[in-house]
Amino acid sequence: IFNGEIIDREALKQNVLQKIIMRDHVIEIKEIV
């Protein structure tokens, strides 16, 4: 269970980072347009 929790947290961090990166790209595109 402990190892699973660590993996889940890492996966959540990656998921959050991807969402933040996607938001940044959307903002950049809007600024360019």
N, C-alpha and C positions, 0 to 999 in steps of 0.2 A: 504493500500500500504506500509506503514512504517513497519508494522509487517512482511509483506511478504519479504521486503528487508532484514530485520534482519535474517529471516529464510534462505533466499538464501545465505547470507554471511556465516552463520554457516555451511550450507551444502557445500559451496565451500571450506571452511577451512578444513572440514572433508575429502573432496575429495582430496585436496592437500596433507594432512597428509598421507592418504592412499597411494598415489602415491609415496611420499617420502619413506615411510616404505617399499613399494614394491621394490623401487630402492635399498635401503639398503640391503634387503634380496638377491637381484640378485647379488650385489657386493660381499656380504659375500660368496655366493655359488661359484662365480667365483674364489675368493681367496682360498677357500678350495680345489676346483678342481685344 
